[in-house]
């Protein structure tokens, strides 16, 4: 996963909650000490426009998230 291309990328939740399945990355928060490390991202649900803070390590879990809108 290219960290530089995360901003505005589209993602699908494998197990949607509240009918929120499709998301867009609206913010990427880099580590202050090492800007090569992503601390967390902010996802915005397409259906509800609700924002969610997601730990980057959890976000990389392919059993929870897949790239693109499926």
CHARMM-style PDB file with segment names, atoms N, HN, CA, C and O in Angstrom:
ATOM      1  N   UNK     1       0.852  -1.177   0.000  1.00  0.00      PROA
ATOM      2  CA  UNK     1       0.000   0.000   0.000  1.00  0.00      PROA
ATOM      3  C   UNK     1       0.893   1.234   0.000  1.00  0.00      PROA
ATOM      4  O   UNK     1       1.697   1.423   0.913  1.00  0.00      PROA
ATOM      5  N   UNK     2       0.755   2.063  -1.009  1.00  0.00      PROA
ATOM      6  HN  UNK     2       0.101   1.909  -1.751  1.00  0.00      PROA
ATOM      7  CA  UNK     2       1.562   3.272  -1.127  1.00  0.00      PROA
ATOM      8  C   UNK     2       0.962   4.371  -0.247  1.00  0.00      PROA
ATOM      9  O   UNK     2      -0.160   4.816  -0.488  1.00  0.00      PROA
ATOM     10  N   UNK     3       1.700   4.804   0.759  1.00  0.00      PROA
ATOM     11  HN  UNK     3       2.612   4.442   0.955  1.00  0.00      PROA
ATOM     12  CA  UNK     3       1.202   5.810   1.702  1.00  0.00      PROA
ATOM     13  C   UNK     3       0.904   7.140   1.038  1.00  0.00      PROA
ATOM     14  O   UNK     3       0.016   7.871   1.476  1.00  0.00      PROA
ATOM     15  N   UNK     4       1.650   7.463  -0.029  1.00  0.00      PROA
ATOM     16  HN  UNK     4       2.372   6.869  -0.384  1.00  0.00      PROA
ATOM     17  CA  UNK     4       1.439   8.732  -0.721  1.00  0.00      PROA
ATOM     18  C   UNK     4       0.129   8.757  -1.500  1.00  0.00      PROA
ATOM     19  O   UNK     4      -0.415   9.828  -1.770  1.00  0.00      PROA
ATOM     20  N   UNK     5      -0.379   7.584  -1.863  1.00  0.00      PROA
ATOM     21  HN  UNK     5       0.062   6.713  -1.644  1.00  0.00      PROA
ATOM     22  CA  UNK     5      -1.617   7.509  -2.643  1.00  0.00      PROA
ATOM     23  C   UNK     5      -2.845   7.221  -1.791  1.00  0.00      PROA
ATOM     24  O   UNK     5      -3.932   7.021  -2.332  1.00  0.00      PROA
ATOM     25  N   UNK     6      -2.696   7.197  -0.476  1.00  0.00      PROA
ATOM     26  HN  UNK     6      -1.812   7.360  -0.037  1.00  0.00      PROA
ATOM     27  CA  UNK     6      -3.827   6.923   0.413  1.00  0.00      PROA
ATOM     28  C   UNK     6      -4.888   8.025   0.369  1.00  0.00      PROA
ATOM     29  O   UNK     6      -6.085   7.740   0.329  1.00  0.00      PROA
ATOM     30  N   UNK     7      -4.444   9.275   0.377  1.00  0.00      PROA
ATOM     31  HN  UNK     7      -3.472   9.506   0.409  1.00  0.00      PROA
ATOM     32  CA  UNK     7      -5.382  10.406   0.388  1.00  0.00      PROA
ATOM     33  C   UNK     7      -6.366  10.283  -0.773  1.00  0.00      PROA
ATOM     34  O   UNK     7      -5.957  10.106  -1.921  1.00  0.00      PROA
ATOM     35  N   UNK     8      -7.650  10.377  -0.477  1.00  0.00      PROA
ATOM     36  HN  UNK     8      -7.982  10.521   0.455  1.00  0.00      PROA
ATOM     37  CA  UNK     8      -8.762  10.311  -1.440  1.00  0.00      PROA
ATOM     38  C   UNK     8      -8.967   8.936  -2.069  1.00  0.00      PROA
ATOM     39  O   UNK     8      -9.742   8.803  -3.016  1.00  0.00      PROA
ATOM     40  N   UNK     9      -8.284   7.911  -1.558  1.00  0.00      PROA
ATOM     41  HN  UNK     9      -7.654   8.019  -0.789  1.00  0.00      PROA
ATOM     42  CA  UNK     9      -8.496   6.571  -2.102  1.00  0.00      PROA
ATOM     43  C   UNK     9      -9.823   6.004  -1.588  1.00  0.00      PROA
ATOM     44  O   UNK     9     -10.344   6.457  -0.569  1.00  0.00      PROA
ATOM     45  N   UNK    10     -10.358   5.022  -2.291  1.00  0.00      PROA
ATOM     46  HN  UNK    10      -9.935   4.653  -3.119  1.00  0.00      PROA
ATOM     47  CA  UNK    10     -11.660   4.436  -1.986  1.00  0.00      PROA
ATOM     48  C   UNK    10     -11.476   3.042  -1.408  1.00  0.00      PROA
ATOM     49  O   UNK    10     -10.615   2.288  -1.861  1.00  0.00      PROA
ATOM     50  N   UNK    11     -12.302   2.689  -0.386  1.00  0.00      PROA
ATOM     51  HN  UNK    11     -13.002   3.302  -0.018  1.00  0.00      PROA
ATOM     52  CA  UNK    11     -12.180   1.428   0.318  1.00  0.00      PROA
ATOM     53  C   UNK    11     -13.553   0.839   0.617  1.00  0.00      PROA
ATOM     54  O   UNK    11     -14.543   1.563   0.721  1.00  0.00      PROA
ATOM     55  N   UNK    12     -13.597  -0.477   0.753  1.00  0.00      PROA
ATOM     56  HN  UNK    12     -12.792  -1.065   0.669  1.00  0.00      PROA
ATOM     57  CA  UNK    12     -14.818  -1.190   1.092  1.00  0.00      PROA
ATOM     58  C   UNK    12     -14.596  -1.956   2.391  1.00  0.00      PROA
ATOM     59  O   UNK    12     -13.587  -2.641   2.556  1.00  0.00      PROA
ATOM     60  N   UNK    13     -15.549  -1.832   3.307  1.00  0.00      PROA
ATOM     61  HN  UNK    13     -16.370  -1.276   3.172  1.00  0.00      PROA
ATOM     62  CA  UNK    13     -15.497  -2.592   4.554  1.00  0.00      PROA
ATOM     63  C   UNK    13     -15.993  -4.009   4.277  1.00  0.00      PROA
ATOM     64  O   UNK    13     -17.021  -4.195   3.625  1.00  0.00      PROA
ATOM     65  N   UNK    14     -15.266  -5.003   4.770  1.00  0.00      PROA
ATOM     66  HN  UNK    14     -14.432  -4.852   5.300  1.00  0.00      PROA
ATOM     67  CA  UNK    14     -15.656  -6.395   4.583  1.00  0.00      PROA
ATOM     68  C   UNK    14     -16.924  -6.708   5.391  1.00  0.00      PROA
ATOM     69  O   UNK    14     -17.813  -7.406   4.904  1.00  0.00      PROA
ATOM     70  N   UNK    15     -17.006  -6.196   6.611  1.00  0.00      PROA
ATOM     71  HN  UNK    15     -16.285  -5.629   7.006  1.00  0.00      PROA
ATOM     72  CA  UNK    15     -18.171  -6.406   7.479  1.00  0.00      PROA
ATOM     73  C   UNK    15     -18.791  -5.046   7.809  1.00  0.00      PROA
ATOM     74  O   UNK    15     -18.493  -4.465   8.853  1.00  0.00      PROA
ATOM     75  N   UNK    16     -19.650  -4.539   6.923  1.00  0.00      PROA
ATOM     76  HN  UNK    16     -19.892  -5.011   6.076  1.00  0.00      PROA
ATOM     77  CA  UNK    16     -20.219  -3.197   7.131  1.00  0.00      PROA
ATOM     78  C   UNK    16     -21.080  -3.106   8.398  1.00  0.00      PROA
ATOM     79  O   UNK    16     -21.757  -4.059   8.782  1.00  0.00      PROA
ATOM     80  N   UNK    17     -21.031  -1.951   9.020  1.00  0.00      PROA
ATOM     81  HN  UNK    17     -20.481  -1.177   8.707  1.00  0.00      PROA
ATOM     82  CA  UNK    17     -21.880  -1.637  10.160  1.00  0.00      PROA
ATOM     83  C   UNK    17     -22.747  -0.440   9.795  1.00  0.00      PROA
ATOM     84  O   UNK    17     -22.280   0.474   9.115  1.00  0.00      PROA
ATOM     85  N   UNK    18     -23.981  -0.431  10.228  1.00  0.00      PROA
ATOM     86  HN  UNK    18     -24.360  -1.173  10.781  1.00  0.00      PROA
ATOM     87  CA  UNK    18     -24.928   0.666   9.962  1.00  0.00      PROA
ATOM     88  C   UNK    18     -25.065   0.927   8.458  1.00  0.00      PROA
ATOM     89  O   UNK    18     -25.263   2.067   8.036  1.00  0.00      PROA
ATOM     90  N   UNK    19     -24.960  -0.128   7.660  1.00  0.00      PROA
ATOM     91  HN  UNK    19     -24.800  -1.053   8.003  1.00  0.00      PROA
ATOM     92  CA  UNK    19     -25.070  -0.047   6.200  1.00  0.00      PROA
ATOM     93  C   UNK    19     -23.984   0.808   5.563  1.00  0.00      PROA
ATOM     94  O   UNK    19     -24.097   1.188   4.398  1.00  0.00      PROA
ATOM     95  N   UNK    20     -22.921   1.117   6.327  1.00  0.00      PROA
ATOM     96  HN  UNK    20     -22.829   0.808   7.273  1.00  0.00      PROA
ATOM     97  CA  UNK    20     -21.804   1.898   5.797  1.00  0.00      PROA
ATOM     98  C   UNK    20     -20.760   0.920   5.259  1.00  0.00      PROA
ATOM     99  O   UNK    20     -20.041   0.281   6.027  1.00  0.00      PROA
ATOM    100  N   UNK    21     -20.687   0.813   3.956  1.00  0.00      PROA
ATOM    101  HN  UNK    21     -21.271   1.332   3.332  1.00  0.00      PROA
ATOM    102  CA  UNK    21     -19.797  -0.144   3.320  1.00  0.00      PROA
ATOM    103  C   UNK    21     -18.662   0.546   2.576  1.00  0.00      PROA
ATOM    104  O   UNK    21     -17.529   0.066   2.592  1.00  0.00      PROA
ATOM    105  N   UNK    22     -18.953   1.656   1.930  1.00  0.00      PROA
ATOM    106  HN  UNK    22     -19.874   2.045   1.916  1.00  0.00      PROA
ATOM    107  CA  UNK    22     -17.965   2.340   1.096  1.00  0.00      PROA
ATOM    108  C   UNK    22     -17.437   3.591   1.798  1.00  0.00      PROA
ATOM    109  O   UNK    22     -18.187   4.371   2.384  1.00  0.00      PROA
ATOM    110  N   UNK    23     -16.103   3.748   1.713  1.00  0.00      PROA
ATOM    111  HN  UNK    23     -15.493   3.114   1.237  1.00  0.00      PROA
ATOM    112  CA  UNK    23     -15.431   4.833   2.421  1.00  0.00      PROA
ATOM    113  C   UNK    23     -14.385   5.482   1.527  1.00  0.00      PROA
ATOM    114  O   UNK    23     -13.876   4.876   0.584  1.00  0.00      PROA
ATOM    115  N   UNK    24     -14.081   6.737   1.854  1.00  0.00      PROA
ATOM    116  HN  UNK    24     -14.494   7.229   2.620  1.00  0.00      PROA
ATOM    117  CA  UNK    24     -13.004   7.478   1.209  1.00  0.00      PROA
ATOM    118  C   UNK    24     -12.034   7.935   2.292  1.00  0.00      PROA
ATOM    119  O   UNK    24     -12.458   8.371   3.362  1.00  0.00      PROA
ATOM    120  N   UNK    25     -10.739   7.838   2.021  1.00  0.00      PROA
ATOM    121  HN  UNK    25     -10.394   7.484   1.152  1.00  0.00      PROA
ATOM    122  CA  UNK    25      -9.725   8.334   2.964  1.00  0.00      PROA
ATOM    123  C   UNK    25      -9.681   9.854   2.814  1.00  0.00      PROA
ATOM    124  O   UNK    25      -9.344  10.371   1.749  1.00  0.00      PROA
ATOM    125  N   UNK    26     -10.021  10.559   3.884  1.00  0.00      PROA
ATOM    126  HN  UNK    26     -10.294  10.139   4.749  1.00  0.00      PROA
ATOM    127  CA  UNK    26     -10.051  12.019   3.825  1.00  0.00      PROA
ATOM    128  C   UNK    26      -8.863  12.668   4.528  1.00  0.00      PROA
ATOM    129  O   UNK    26      -8.585  13.849   4.321  1.00  0.00      PROA
ATOM    130  N   UNK    27      -8.156  11.887   5.368  1.00  0.00      PROA
ATOM    131  HN  UNK    27      -8.382  10.928   5.536  1.00  0.00      PROA
ATOM    132  CA  UNK    27      -6.982  12.448   6.045  1.00  0.00      PROA
ATOM    133  C   UNK    27      -6.015  11.318   6.387  1.00  0.00      PROA
ATOM    134  O   UNK    27      -6.430  10.233   6.793  1.00  0.00      PROA
ATOM    135  N   UNK    28      -4.736  11.583   6.221  1.00  0.00      PROA
ATOM    136  HN  UNK    28      -4.398  12.465   5.892  1.00  0.00      PROA
ATOM    137  CA  UNK    28      -3.677  10.648   6.599  1.00  0.00      PROA
ATOM    138  C   UNK    28      -2.802  11.362   7.625  1.00  0.00      PROA
ATOM    139  O   UNK    28      -2.210  12.399   7.324  1.00  0.00      PROA
ATOM    140  N   UNK    29      -2.719  10.814   8.826  1.00  0.00      PROA
ATOM    141  HN  UNK    29      -3.200   9.972   9.071  1.00  0.00      PROA
ATOM    142  CA  UNK    29      -1.927  11.428   9.898  1.00  0.00      PROA
ATOM    143  C   UNK    29      -0.601  10.699  10.021  1.00  0.00      PROA
ATOM    144  O   UNK    29      -0.551   9.523  10.383  1.00  0.00      PROA
ATOM    145  N   UNK    30       0.477  11.419   9.713  1.00  0.00      PROA
ATOM    146  HN  UNK    30       0.437  12.374   9.420  1.00  0.00      PROA
ATOM    147  CA  UNK    30       1.819  10.852   9.805  1.00  0.00      PROA
ATOM    148  C   UNK    30       2.402  11.058  11.198  1.00  0.00      PROA
ATOM    149  O   UNK    30       2.037  12.000  11.902  1.00  0.00      PROA
ATOM    150  N   UNK    31       3.298  10.179  11.582  1.00  0.00      PROA
ATOM    151  HN  UNK    31       3.594   9.414  11.010  1.00  0.00      PROA
ATOM    152  CA  UNK    31       3.969  10.249  12.864  1.00  0.00      PROA
ATOM    153  C   UNK    31       4.849  11.495  12.903  1.00  0.00      PROA
ATOM    154  O   UNK    31       5.560  11.788  11.941  1.00  0.00      PROA
ATOM    155  N   UNK    32       4.803  12.221  14.005  1.00  0.00      PROA
ATOM    156  HN  UNK    32       4.226  11.984  14.786  1.00  0.00      PROA
ATOM    157  CA  UNK    32       5.588  13.456  14.127  1.00  0.00      PROA
ATOM    158  C   UNK    32       7.086  13.184  14.163  1.00  0.00      PROA
ATOM    159  O   UNK    32       7.864  13.969  13.622  1.00  0.00      PROA
ATOM    160  N   UNK    33       7.504  12.092  14.787  1.00  0.00      PROA
ATOM    161  HN  UNK    33       6.872  11.454  15.227  1.00  0.00      PROA
ATOM    162  CA  UNK    33       8.929  11.773  14.898  1.00  0.00      PROA
ATOM    163  C   UNK    33       9.484  11.155  13.618  1.00  0.00      PROA
ATOM    164  O   UNK    33      10.640  11.384  13.260  1.00  0.00      PROA
ATOM    165  N   UNK    34       8.661  10.377  12.937  1.00  0.00      PROA
ATOM    166  HN  UNK    34       7.723  10.191  13.227  1.00  0.00      PROA
ATOM    167  CA  UNK    34       9.090   9.713  11.697  1.00  0.00      PROA
ATOM    168  C   UNK    34       7.984   9.820  10.659  1.00  0.00      PROA
ATOM    169  O   UNK    34       7.052   9.015  10.675  1.00  0.00      PROA
ATOM    170  N   UNK    35       8.063  10.793   9.756  1.00  0.00      PROA
ATOM    171  HN  UNK    35       8.820  11.447   9.743  1.00  0.00      PROA
ATOM    172  CA  UNK    35       7.001  11.015   8.776  1.00  0.00      PROA
ATOM    173  C   UNK    35       6.820   9.874   7.767  1.00  0.00      PROA
ATOM    174  O   UNK    35       5.921   9.927   6.927  1.00  0.00      PROA
ATOM    175  N   UNK    36       7.665   8.852   7.848  1.00  0.00      PROA
ATOM    176  HN  UNK    36       8.395   8.809   8.530  1.00  0.00      PROA
ATOM    177  CA  UNK    36       7.485   7.685   6.993  1.00  0.00      PROA
ATOM    178  C   UNK    36       6.433   6.731   7.562  1.00  0.00      PROA
ATOM    179  O   UNK    36       5.975   5.819   6.874  1.00  0.00      PROA
ATOM    180  N   UNK    37       6.055   6.950   8.828  1.00  0.00      PROA
ATOM    181  HN  UNK    37       6.427   7.691   9.386  1.00  0.00      PROA
ATOM    182  CA  UNK    37       5.101   6.079   9.519  1.00  0.00      PROA
ATOM    183  C   UNK    37       3.741   6.762   9.566  1.00  0.00      PROA
ATOM    184  O   UNK    37       3.633   7.927   9.948  1.00  0.00      PROA
ATOM    185  N   UNK    38       2.704   6.025   9.174  1.00  0.00      PROA
ATOM    186  HN  UNK    38       2.792   5.078   8.864  1.00  0.00      PROA
ATOM    187  CA  UNK    38       1.335   6.513   9.267  1.00  0.00      PROA
ATOM    188  C   UNK    38       0.781   6.070  10.615  1.00  0.00      PROA
ATOM    189  O   UNK    38       0.784   4.878  10.923  1.00  0.00      PROA
ATOM    190  N   UNK    39       0.303   7.020  11.427  1.00  0.00      PROA
ATOM    191  HN  UNK    39       0.301   7.988  11.178  1.00  0.00      PROA
ATOM    192  CA  UNK    39      -0.284   6.694  12.728  1.00  0.00      PROA
ATOM    193  C   UNK    39      -1.731   6.235  12.573  1.00  0.00      PROA
ATOM    194  O   UNK    39      -2.127   5.184  13.077  1.00  0.00      PROA
ATOM    195  N   UNK    40      -2.509   7.050  11.863  1.00  0.00      PROA
ATOM    196  HN  UNK    40      -2.187   7.904  11.454  1.00  0.00      PROA
ATOM    197  CA  UNK    40      -3.915   6.706  11.658  1.00  0.00      PROA
ATOM    198  C   UNK    40      -4.430   7.409  10.419  1.00  0.00      PROA
ATOM    199  O   UNK    40      -3.774   8.291   9.865  1.00  0.00      PROA
ATOM    200  N   UNK    41      -5.608   7.006   9.998  1.00  0.00      PROA
ATOM    201  HN  UNK    41      -6.141   6.289  10.448  1.00  0.00      PROA
ATOM    202  CA  UNK    41      -6.270   7.663   8.875  1.00  0.00      PROA
ATOM    203  C   UNK    41      -7.691   8.005   9.294  1.00  0.00      PROA
ATOM    204  O   UNK    41      -8.247   7.409  10.217  1.00  0.00      PROA
ATOM    205  N   UNK    42      -8.264   8.974   8.597  1.00  0.00      PROA
ATOM    206  HN  UNK    42      -7.813   9.458   7.847  1.00  0.00      PROA
ATOM    207  CA  UNK    42      -9.669   9.317   8.785  1.00  0.00      PROA
ATOM    208  C   UNK    42     -10.423   8.849   7.543  1.00  0.00      PROA
ATOM    209  O   UNK    42     -10.106   9.242   6.420  1.00  0.00      PROA
ATOM    210  N   UNK    43     -11.415   8.011   7.767  1.00  0.00      PROA
ATOM    211  HN  UNK    43     -11.673   7.692   8.679  1.00  0.00      PROA
ATOM    212  CA  UNK    43     -12.273   7.523   6.685  1.00  0.00      PROA
ATOM    213  C   UNK    43     -13.614   8.234   6.771  1.00  0.00      PROA
ATOM    214  O   UNK    43     -14.126   8.475   7.864  1.00  0.00      PROA
ATOM    215  N   UNK    44     -14.178   8.568   5.624  1.00  0.00      PROA
ATOM    216  HN  UNK    44     -13.761   8.373   4.736  1.00  0.00      PROA
ATOM    217  CA  UNK    44     -15.505   9.160   5.572  1.00  0.00      PROA
ATOM    218  C   UNK    44     -16.429   8.197   4.843  1.00  0.00      PROA
ATOM    219  O   UNK    44     -16.150   7.778   3.719  1.00  0.00      PROA
ATOM    220  N   UNK    45     -17.538   7.850   5.502  1.00  0.00      PROA
ATOM    221  HN  UNK    45     -17.764   8.191   6.414  1.00  0.00      PROA
ATOM    222  CA  UNK    45     -18.517   6.952   4.894  1.00  0.00      PROA
ATOM    223  C   UNK    45     -19.246   7.687   3.774  1.00  0.00      PROA
ATOM    224  O   UNK    45     -19.701   8.816   3.956  1.00  0.00      PROA
ATOM    225  N   UNK    46     -19.354   7.044   2.626  1.00  0.00      PROA
ATOM    226  HN  UNK    46     -18.985   6.127   2.479  1.00  0.00      PROA
ATOM    227  CA  UNK    46     -20.004   7.665   1.473  1.00  0.00      PROA
ATOM    228  C   UNK    46     -21.500   7.860   1.741  1.00  0.00      PROA
ATOM    229  O   UNK    46     -22.060   8.900   1.395  1.00  0.00      PROA
ATOM    230  N   UNK    47     -22.140   6.877   2.347  1.00  0.00      PROA
ATOM    231  HN  UNK    47     -21.685   6.032   2.628  1.00  0.00      PROA
ATOM    232  CA  UNK    47     -23.586   6.916   2.566  1.00  0.00      PROA
ATOM    233  C   UNK    47     -24.015   7.982   3.578  1.00  0.00      PROA
ATOM    234  O   UNK    47     -24.991   8.698   3.351  1.00  0.00      PROA
ATOM    235  N   UNK    48     -23.285   8.087   4.696  1.00  0.00      PROA
ATOM    236  HN  UNK    48     -22.493   7.506   4.880  1.00  0.00      PROA
ATOM    237  CA  UNK    48     -23.707   8.968   5.790  1.00  0.00      PROA
ATOM    238  C   UNK    48     -22.827  10.197   5.991  1.00  0.00      PROA
ATOM    239  O   UNK    48     -23.183  11.100   6.747  1.00  0.00      PROA
ATOM    240  N   UNK    49     -21.682  10.234   5.316  1.00  0.00      PROA
ATOM    241  HN  UNK    49     -21.393   9.500   4.702  1.00  0.00      PROA
ATOM    242  CA  UNK    49     -20.720  11.327   5.467  1.00  0.00      PROA
ATOM    243  C   UNK    49     -20.138  11.394   6.880  1.00  0.00      PROA
ATOM    244  O   UNK    49     -19.623  12.432   7.295  1.00  0.00      PROA
ATOM    245  N   UNK    50     -20.221  10.283   7.617  1.00  0.00      PROA
ATOM    246  HN  UNK    50     -20.639   9.439   7.280  1.00  0.00      PROA
ATOM    247  CA  UNK    50     -19.685  10.176   8.974  1.00  0.00      PROA
ATOM    248  C   UNK    50     -18.186   9.887   8.904  1.00  0.00      PROA
ATOM    249  O   UNK    50     -17.743   9.106   8.062  1.00  0.00      PROA
ATOM    250  N   UNK    51     -17.400  10.519   9.792  1.00  0.00      PROA
ATOM    251  HN  UNK    51     -17.759  11.154  10.476  1.00  0.00      PROA
ATOM    252  CA  UNK    51     -15.950  10.319   9.822  1.00  0.00      PROA
ATOM    253  C   UNK    51     -15.572   9.304  10.887  1.00  0.00      PROA
ATOM    254  O   UNK    51     -16.178   9.255  11.957  1.00  0.00      PROA
ATOM    255  N   UNK    52     -14.551   8.485  10.580  1.00  0.00      PROA
ATOM    256  HN  UNK    52     -14.059   8.524   9.711  1.00  0.00      PROA
ATOM    257  CA  UNK    52     -14.055   7.474  11.504  1.00  0.00      PROA
ATOM    258  C   UNK    52     -12.537   7.504  11.518  1.00  0.00      PROA
ATOM    259  O   UNK    52     -11.895   7.539  10.468  1.00  0.00      PROA
ATOM    260  N   UNK    53     -11.968   7.491  12.722  1.00  0.00      PROA
ATOM    261  HN  UNK    53     -12.490   7.462  13.575  1.00  0.00      PROA
ATOM    262  CA  UNK    53     -10.517   7.418  12.893  1.00  0.00      PROA
ATOM    263  C   UNK    53     -10.157   5.937  12.980  1.00  0.00      PROA
ATOM    264  O   UNK    53     -10.701   5.203  13.805  1.00  0.00      PROA
ATOM    265  N   UNK    54      -9.229   5.504  12.112  1.00  0.00      PROA
ATOM    266  HN  UNK    54      -8.787   6.100  11.441  1.00  0.00      PROA
ATOM    267  CA  UNK    54      -8.848   4.099  12.052  1.00  0.00      PROA
ATOM    268  C   UNK    54      -7.330   3.981  12.203  1.00  0.00      PROA
ATOM    269  O   UNK    54      -6.572   4.663  11.512  1.00  0.00      PROA
ATOM    270  N   UNK    55      -6.906   3.120  13.102  1.00  0.00      PROA
ATOM    271  HN  UNK    55      -7.522   2.567  13.663  1.00  0.00      PROA
ATOM    272  CA  UNK    55      -5.489   2.841  13.280  1.00  0.00      PROA
ATOM    273  C   UNK    55      -4.958   2.250  11.977  1.00  0.00      PROA
ATOM    274  O   UNK    55      -5.597   1.379  11.388  1.00  0.00      PROA
ATOM    275  N   UNK    56      -3.813   2.709  11.531  1.00  0.00      PROA
ATOM    276  HN  UNK    56      -3.294   3.417  12.010  1.00  0.00      PROA
ATOM    277  CA  UNK    56      -3.251   2.272  10.249  1.00  0.00      PROA
ATOM    278  C   UNK    56      -2.982   0.768  10.221  1.00  0.00      PROA
ATOM    279  O   UNK    56      -3.180   0.127   9.189  1.00  0.00      PROA
ATOM    280  N   UNK    57      -2.538   0.209  11.323  1.00  0.00      PROA
ATOM    281  HN  UNK    57      -2.377   0.730  12.161  1.00  0.00      PROA
ATOM    282  CA  UNK    57      -2.274  -1.230  11.375  1.00  0.00      PROA
ATOM    283  C   UNK    57      -3.567  -2.014  11.167  1.00  0.00      PROA
ATOM    284  O   UNK    57      -3.573  -3.010  10.445  1.00  0.00      PROA
ATOM    285  N   UNK    58      -4.655  -1.582  11.786  1.00  0.00      PROA
ATOM    286  HN  UNK    58      -4.651  -0.772  12.374  1.00  0.00      PROA
ATOM    287  CA  UNK    58      -5.957  -2.234  11.581  1.00  0.00      PROA
ATOM    288  C   UNK    58      -6.433  -2.053  10.146  1.00  0.00      PROA
ATOM    289  O   UNK    58      -7.035  -2.953   9.560  1.00  0.00      PROA
ATOM    290  N   UNK    59      -6.160  -0.899   9.599  1.00  0.00      PROA
ATOM    291  HN  UNK    59      -5.671  -0.168  10.075  1.00  0.00      PROA
ATOM    292  CA  UNK    59      -6.606  -0.585   8.239  1.00  0.00      PROA
ATOM    293  C   UNK    59      -5.935  -1.483   7.201  1.00  0.00      PROA
ATOM    294  O   UNK    59      -6.539  -1.788   6.172  1.00  0.00      PROA
ATOM    295  N   UNK    60      -4.714  -1.906   7.451  1.00  0.00      PROA
ATOM    296  HN  UNK    60      -4.224  -1.659   8.287  1.00  0.00      PROA
ATOM    297  CA  UNK    60      -3.995  -2.766   6.513  1.00  0.00      PROA
ATOM    298  C   UNK    60      -4.490  -4.215   6.549  1.00  0.00      PROA
ATOM    299  O   UNK    60      -4.084  -5.025   5.716  1.00  0.00      PROA
ATOM    300  N   UNK    61      -5.354  -4.546   7.496  1.00  0.00      PROA
ATOM    301  HN  UNK    61      -5.684  -3.888   8.173  1.00  0.00      PROA
ATOM    302  CA  UNK    61      -5.871  -5.900   7.648  1.00  0.00      PROA
ATOM    303  C   UNK    61      -6.853  -6.204   6.507  1.00  0.00      PROA
ATOM    304  O   UNK    61      -7.930  -5.612   6.440  1.00  0.00      PROA
ATOM    305  N   UNK    62      -6.481  -7.120   5.621  1.00  0.00      PROA
ATOM    306  HN  UNK    62      -5.606  -7.601   5.675  1.00  0.00      PROA
ATOM    307  CA  UNK    62      -7.302  -7.420   4.445  1.00  0.00      PROA
ATOM    308  C   UNK    62      -8.554  -8.223   4.775  1.00  0.00      PROA
ATOM    309  O   UNK    62      -9.382  -8.454   3.894  1.00  0.00      PROA
ATOM    310  N   UNK    63      -8.705  -8.648   6.010  1.00  0.00      PROA
ATOM    311  HN  UNK    63      -8.032  -8.460   6.725  1.00  0.00      PROA
ATOM    312  CA  UNK    63      -9.952  -9.304   6.398  1.00  0.00      PROA
ATOM    313  C   UNK    63     -10.992  -8.269   6.841  1.00  0.00      PROA
ATOM    314  O   UNK    63     -12.148  -8.611   7.089  1.00  0.00      PROA
ATOM    315  N   UNK    64     -10.572  -6.999   6.940  1.00  0.00      PROA
ATOM    316  HN  UNK    64      -9.633  -6.721   6.739  1.00  0.00      PROA
ATOM    317  CA  UNK    64     -11.484  -5.918   7.330  1.00  0.00      PROA
ATOM    318  C   UNK    64     -11.719  -4.914   6.203  1.00  0.00      PROA
ATOM    319  O   UNK    64     -12.815  -4.370   6.074  1.00  0.00      PROA
ATOM    320  N   UNK    65     -10.681  -4.666   5.380  1.00  0.00      PROA
ATOM    321  HN  UNK    65      -9.790  -5.109   5.486  1.00  0.00      PROA
ATOM    322  CA  UNK    65     -10.758  -3.624   4.348  1.00  0.00      PROA
ATOM    323  C   UNK    65     -10.181  -4.115   3.030  1.00  0.00      PROA
ATOM    324  O   UNK    65      -9.170  -4.817   3.010  1.00  0.00      PROA
ATOM    325  N   UNK    66     -10.828  -3.741   1.927  1.00  0.00      PROA
ATOM    326  HN  UNK    66     -11.649  -3.170   1.943  1.00  0.00      PROA
ATOM    327  CA  UNK    66     -10.266  -3.986   0.604  1.00  0.00      PROA
ATOM    328  C   UNK    66     -10.295  -2.683  -0.179  1.00  0.00      PROA
ATOM    329  O   UNK    66     -11.203  -1.864  -0.036  1.00  0.00      PROA
ATOM    330  N   UNK    67      -9.285  -2.521  -1.000  1.00  0.00      PROA
ATOM    331  HN  UNK    67      -8.548  -3.186  -1.116  1.00  0.00      PROA
ATOM    332  CA  UNK    67      -9.171  -1.289  -1.778  1.00  0.00      PROA
ATOM    333  C   UNK    67     -10.211  -1.262  -2.900  1.00  0.00      PROA
ATOM    334  O   UNK    67     -10.493  -2.283  -3.527  1.00  0.00      PROA
ATOM    335  N   UNK    68     -10.767  -0.092  -3.138  1.00  0.00      PROA
ATOM    336  HN  UNK    68     -10.538   0.738  -2.629  1.00  0.00      PROA
ATOM    337  CA  UNK    68     -11.785   0.084  -4.170  1.00  0.00      PROA
ATOM    338  C   UNK    68     -13.187  -0.127  -3.622  1.00  0.00      PROA
ATOM    339  O   UNK    68     -13.354  -0.591  -2.494  1.00  0.00      PROA
ATOM    340  N   UNK    69     -14.179   0.209  -4.409  1.00  0.00      PROA
ATOM    341  HN  UNK    69     -14.043   0.585  -5.325  1.00  0.00      PROA
ATOM    342  CA  UNK    69     -15.570   0.006  -4.000  1.00  0.00      PROA
ATOM    343  C   UNK    69     -16.071  -1.247  -4.683  1.00  0.00      PROA
ATOM    344  O   UNK    69     -16.208  -1.281  -5.905  1.00  0.00      PROA
ATOM    345  N   UNK    70     -16.341  -2.263  -3.909  1.00  0.00      PROA
ATOM    346  HN  UNK    70     -16.230  -2.235  -2.916  1.00  0.00      PROA
ATOM    347  CA  UNK    70     -16.789  -3.554  -4.412  1.00  0.00      PROA
ATOM    348  C   UNK    70     -18.245  -3.784  -4.102  1.00  0.00      PROA
ATOM    349  OT1 UNK    70     -18.794  -4.828  -4.454  1.00  0.00      PROA
TER     350      UNK     70
END
